[in-house]
Amino acid sequence: MALAIACIALTTTVQICSQIRAIQQAEAYRADNALASYMLKQTKEPTVIVHDHRYHLTKNGDLYDEKTKQICPLK
């Protein structure tokens, strides 16, 4: 019985830690997008590099990440 409880506790802890890491990575990516957007709009540079991601503004004013080949959502 104690072994089963220990296994459940360990599994739960691992799942929680992996979810926390995923949330932290998503927050860091959003912060990088915000920084790149701010830098592009303030400096009028054509491209900026933030943490190995190259960003530029599209003709519509959207932020484009060349590494992931995606338009980044801006709020």
C-alpha positions in Angstrom: 0.0 0.0 0.0 2.8 2.4 0.9 4.6 1.6 -2.4 1.4 2.5 -4.3 1.1 5.8 -2.5 4.7 6.6 -3.2 4.3 5.8 -6.9 1.3 8.0 -7.1 3.0 10.9 -5.3 6.1 10.6 -7.6 4.0 10.5 -10.8 2.0 13.5 -9.6 5.2 15.4 -8.8 6.7 14.7 -12.2 3.6 15.8 -14.0 3.4 19.0 -12.1 7.0 19.8 -12.7 6.7 19.2 -16.4 3.6 21.5 -16.6 5.4 24.2 -14.7 8.3 24.0 -17.2 5.9 24.2 -20.2 4.2 27.3 -18.6 7.6 29.0 -18.0 8.7 28.3 -21.6 5.5 29.8 -23.0 5.9 32.9 -20.8 9.5 33.3 -21.9 8.5 33.0 -25.6 5.7 35.6 -25.1 8.2 37.9 -23.3 10.7 37.5 -26.2 7.9 38.4 -28.7 7.0 41.5 -26.8 10.6 42.6 -26.6 11.2 42.0 -30.3 8.0 43.9 -31.2 9.0 46.8 -29.0 12.5 46.9 -30.4 11.3 46.7 -34.0 8.8 49.5 -33.5 11.1 51.8 -31.6 14.3 51.4 -33.6 12.9 51.0 -37.1 15.4 48.2 -37.7 14.3 45.7 -40.3 15.1 42.6 -38.2 16.1 41.8 -34.6 17.4 38.7 -33.0 16.2 37.7 -29.5 17.4 34.4 -28.0 18.2 32.7 -31.3 15.0 33.8 -33.0 15.1 36.3 -35.8 12.0 38.6 -36.0 10.7 41.1 -38.5 7.5 43.0 -39.0 5.3 42.0 -41.9 3.6 44.5 -44.3 0.5 44.2 -42.1 2.5 45.1 -39.0 2.5 41.6 -37.5 5.5 40.1 -35.9 7.1 37.2 -37.9 9.4 34.6 -36.3 11.8 33.3 -39.0 13.0 30.3 -36.9 9.5 28.9 -36.3 8.1 30.4 -39.5 5.0 31.7 -37.6 3.3 35.0 -37.1 3.5 35.7 -33.4 0.3 36.9 -31.7 0.6 40.4 -30.3 -1.8 41.9 -27.7 
